[in-house]
Amino acid sequence: MRLHNSLSLPGFYLLYCNHCPPKLTYVIRGDPLQSKERKDMRMAARRVLKAVLVDLSGTLHIEDSAVPGSQEALKRLRNAPVAIRFVTNTTKESKRDLLERLRSLEFDIAEDEIFTSLTAARNLLEQKQVRPLLLVDDNALQDFRGIPTNDPNAVVVGLAPEHFNYQMMNKAFRLILDGAPLIAIHKARYYKRKDGLALGPGPFVTGLEYATDTKATVVGKPETTFFLEALSGTGCKPEETVMIGDDCRDDVGGAQNAGMLGILVKTGKYRAADEAKINPGPYLTCDSFPQAVDHILQHLL
């Protein structure tokens, strides 16, 4: 990008964007040295990119359908000198089932490259040495194998449509009133399915918080600790990392709060004007994952 004050109006400047369509310019107001656009350019230019975090559901795939062009884009990204990790709040299936789904869609991904909110939840349960009531999908239970669940003294909530009934929610409610900690694997408001948007676990967690006058411990995105755990083992710092995802708050906002750059893609759960839901806004908004990869290869390396 470059700025030029060739306009006859004082205090206004033309912004030329190198990676936008030809002849596309923007008119911005204010001292270019103080403008957000100029600050963003200088911030990105100072970074040395060493790692890329990629969301899965809604970014690379939606259920059993890949986002068009994502497999080839991932291959291009793998040729770059960056560490790649796949980070997801998905609680509908175990890590192993998720990996099988991704491989069936011809994504070249290794199991140790995936960090899930289920893994983060298990780590916390082992640290606290508690016995959870697990409100998660039955397909996700194998990720908690070996964790004692008899006589529960903690409540863990993920996406569990089959278990979000009055009897189970009331059982969780009573446990929390008796002092059991409430652990939210994540608090997403909604997610994208093939048939449209669907409620996430967030509304159910919030209902338990309201009824028990307590606050849940959240372990998945957008928590800073989740992003830092995902980076562990890469040798990379947050300021050397960019996150790509379809959730403006949990993916992009969370990553940027952790010190990373955030790229929002207009697939999955994205809705028009999502960019305005966080401050500061995304570093970049792209149509889909392939365009995000193109930007990284052309402008951040």
C-alpha positions in Angstrom: 0.0 0.0 0.0 1.1 3.6 -0.5 -0.4 7.0 0.3 -0.5 10.1 -1.8 -1.9 13.5 -0.9 -2.7 14.6 -4.5 -6.3 15.5 -3.6 -7.2 19.2 -3.6 -9.0 18.8 -0.3 -6.8 19.5 2.7 -6.5 16.6 5.1 -7.6 13.9 2.7 -5.3 11.3 1.1 -5.5 8.7 -1.6 -4.6 5.1 -0.5 -3.4 2.8 -3.2 -3.7 -1.0 -2.3 -1.2 -3.3 -4.1 -3.2 -6.4 -3.6 -6.6 -5.0 -4.5 -8.1 -5.0 -8.0 -6.3 -2.6 -10.5 -7.2 1.1 -10.2 -9.0 0.5 -6.9 -8.1 3.3 -4.5 -9.5 4.6 -1.2 -9.9 8.1 0.1 -9.0 8.4 3.7 -9.1 11.4 6.1 -6.4 12.6 8.4 -2.6 12.7 8.8 -1.3 9.6 7.0 1.3 9.1 9.7 -1.5 8.8 12.2 -4.1 6.9 10.1 -5.1 3.3 11.1 -4.3 2.1 7.6 -0.7 3.4 7.8 -0.2 2.0 11.3 -1.5 -1.4 10.1 0.9 -1.4 7.2 3.9 -0.5 9.4 2.9 -3.1 12.0 2.6 -5.9 9.4 5.9 -4.8 7.7 7.8 -5.1 11.0 6.6 -8.7 11.7 8.5 -11.8 10.7 5.9 -14.4 10.0 6.8 -17.9 11.3 3.5 -19.6 12.1 0.0 -19.8 10.7 -3.0 -21.0 12.8 -6.0 -22.2 10.7 -9.5 -22.8 11.9 -11.2 -25.9 10.5 -15.0 -25.9 10.5 -16.3 -23.0 8.4 -12.8 -22.2 7.1 -11.5 -25.3 5.5 -14.7 -27.3 5.4 -18.4 -27.3 6.3 -19.4 -30.7 7.5 -18.4 -33.1 4.7 -17.8 -30.5 2.0 -14.5 -28.7 1.6 -14.4 -25.0 0.9 -13.5 -24.8 -2.8 -9.8 -24.6 -3.5 -8.8 -25.1 0.1 -6.8 -28.3 -0.4 -4.6 -26.7 -3.1 -4.2 -23.6 -1.0 -3.0 -25.6 1.9 -0.4 -27.3 -0.3 0.9 -23.9 -1.4 1.1 -22.7 2.2 3.1 -25.9 3.2 5.8 -24.8 0.7 6.3 -21.6 2.7 8.8 -21.5 5.7 6.1 -21.4 8.4 4.8 -23.7 11.0 1.1 -24.6 10.5 -1.3 -25.6 13.2 -5.0 -26.3 12.9 -7.1 -25.0 15.8 -10.8 -25.7 16.4 -13.6 -25.4 18.9 -15.4 -28.3 17.3 -16.9 -30.5 20.0 -19.2 -32.6 17.8 -16.6 -35.3 17.3 -13.3 -36.6 18.7 -9.9 -35.5 17.4 -9.5 -38.9 15.6 -12.9 -38.7 13.9 -12.2 -35.1 12.9 -8.8 -36.2 11.3 -10.6 -38.9 9.4 -13.1 -36.4 8.1 -10.4 -34.1 6.9 -8.4 -36.8 5.3 -11.5 -38.0 3.5 -11.7 -34.5 2.0 -8.1 -34.9 0.8 -6.5 -32.4 3.3 -2.9 -33.2 4.1 -3.0 -32.9 7.8 -1.2 -34.8 10.6 -2.8 -35.6 13.9 -0.2 -33.7 15.9 -0.9 -30.5 13.9 -4.5 -30.3 15.3 -5.2 -28.6 18.6 -8.8 -28.8 19.8 -10.8 -27.2 22.6 -11.5 -30.8 23.7 -7.8 -31.3 24.3 -7.7 -28.0 26.2 -10.6 -29.1 28.3 -9.1 -32.5 29.1 -5.8 -30.8 30.1 -7.8 -28.6 32.6 -9.7 -31.5 34.1 -6.4 -33.4 34.7 -4.9 -30.3 36.2 -7.9 -29.7 38.6 -8.3 -33.5 39.2 -12.1 -33.3 39.1 -14.8 -35.7 38.0 -16.9 -34.0 35.3 -20.5 -34.3 34.2 -19.8 -34.2 30.5 -22.4 -32.4 28.4 -20.7 -33.2 25.1 -21.6 -35.1 22.0 -21.3 -38.9 22.4 -18.8 -38.9 19.4 -16.5 -36.6 21.5 -16.4 -38.8 24.6 -13.3 -40.8 23.5 -11.2 -37.7 23.9 -12.0 -37.9 27.7 -11.3 -41.6 28.0 -9.6 -42.3 31.3 -11.1 -39.3 33.1 -13.3 -40.5 36.0 -16.9 -39.3 35.7 -18.5 -41.2 38.7 -20.1 -38.9 41.3 -19.4 -35.8 39.3 -18.1 -32.6 41.0 -17.6 -30.5 37.9 -19.7 -29.6 34.9 -18.2 -29.5 31.3 -20.3 -28.1 28.5 -19.6 -28.5 24.8 -22.0 -28.8 21.8 -24.4 -31.5 22.9 -27.8 -31.2 21.1 -28.9 -34.6 22.3 -28.2 -33.7 26.0 -29.5 -30.2 26.1 -32.8 -31.2 27.7 -34.4 -30.1 30.9 -33.4 -33.1 33.0 -29.7 -32.8 32.1 -29.5 -29.1 32.3 -31.2 -29.2 35.7 -28.7 -31.8 36.9 -25.9 -29.5 35.8 -27.6 -26.6 37.5 -27.8 -28.4 40.9 -24.2 -29.5 40.7 -23.1 -26.0 40.1 -25.2 -24.7 43.0 -23.5 -27.3 45.2 -20.1 -25.8 44.3 -19.1 -27.7 41.1 -17.0 -25.5 38.7 -18.7 -24.8 35.4 -16.2 -25.4 32.5 -17.2 -24.2 29.0 -15.3 -25.9 26.2 -16.3 -22.8 24.3 -19.1 -20.2 24.2 -19.8 -19.9 20.5 -23.2 -18.3 19.8 -23.8 -20.4 16.7 -22.0 -22.4 14.0 -22.6 -23.2 10.3 -24.2 -26.5 9.1 -25.2 -27.5 5.6 -28.8 -26.6 6.4 -27.9 -23.1 7.8 -26.8 -21.6 11.1 -27.4 -23.5 14.3 -27.1 -22.7 18.0 -23.7 -23.3 19.6 -23.1 -24.2 23.3 -22.8 -20.5 24.3 -26.5 -19.9 24.9 -26.7 -23.0 27.2 -23.5 -22.0 29.1 -24.9 -18.5 29.6 -28.2 -19.9 30.8 -26.4 -21.9 33.5 -24.3 -18.9 34.4 -27.4 -16.8 34.8 -29.3 -19.4 36.8 -26.5 -20.2 39.2 -25.0 -16.6 39.4 -21.6 -18.0 38.5 -19.0 -17.5 35.7 -17.8 -20.3 33.5 -14.1 -21.0 32.9 -13.8 -21.0 29.1 -11.0 -23.1 27.6 -11.4 -22.8 23.8 -11.2 -19.8 21.5 -11.2 -16.9 22.0 -9.2 -17.4 25.2 -5.6 -16.3 25.0 -4.3 -19.4 26.8 -5.9 -21.5 24.0 -3.9 -19.8 21.3 -0.7 -19.9 23.4 -1.2 -23.7 24.0 -1.7 -24.2 20.2 1.7 -22.5 19.6 3.5 -24.6 22.1 6.1 -26.8 20.5 6.5 -24.6 17.4 9.0 -22.2 18.9 7.0 -19.3 17.6 5.7 -16.2 19.4 2.2 -14.7 19.0 3.7 -11.6 17.2 5.1 -14.0 14.6 1.8 -15.6 14.0 -1.3 -15.1 11.8 -4.7 -16.7 12.5 -7.2 -17.5 9.7 -10.9 -18.1 10.6 -14.5 -17.5 9.9 -15.5 -16.4 13.4 -14.8 -12.7 13.9 -14.9 -12.8 17.7 -13.5 -16.2 18.6 -11.0 -16.7 15.8 -9.9 -13.2 14.8 -10.6 -11.2 17.9 -9.1 -13.8 20.2 -6.0 -14.2 18.1 -5.5 -10.4 17.9 -6.0 -10.1 21.7 -3.2 -12.7 22.0 -0.9 -10.5 19.9 -1.4 -12.2 16.5 -2.6 -10.9 13.2 -6.2 -12.0 12.3 -7.5 -12.8 8.9 -11.3 -13.2 8.6 -12.8 -15.3 5.8 -16.3 -14.9 4.4 -17.2 -18.5 4.5 -18.8 -20.7 7.2 -20.6 -18.7 9.9 -19.4 -15.3 8.5 -22.2 -12.7 8.1 -22.1 -9.3 6.5 -20.6 -6.6 8.8 -19.0 -9.1 11.2 -15.9 -7.0 10.9 -17.5 -4.3 13.0 -18.1 -6.6 16.0 -14.5 -6.4 17.2 -12.2 -3.5 17.9 -9.6 -3.3 16.4 -11.1 -4.9 13.3 -9.5 -7.8 11.4 -6.0 -7.2 9.9 -7.6 -8.4 6.6 -10.9 -9.8 5.4 -10.8 -12.3 2.4 -13.5 -14.2 0.5 -12.1 -17.6 1.5 -9.1 -19.5 2.7 -7.3 -19.6 -0.7 -7.3 -15.8 -0.9 -6.0 -15.6 2.7 -3.1 -17.9 1.7 -2.4 -15.8 -1.4 -2.1 -12.7 0.7 0.2 -14.4 3.2 2.5 -15.7 0.4 2.6 -12.3 -1.4 2.7 -9.8 1.5 3.7 -11.4 4.8 6.7 -13.5 3.8 
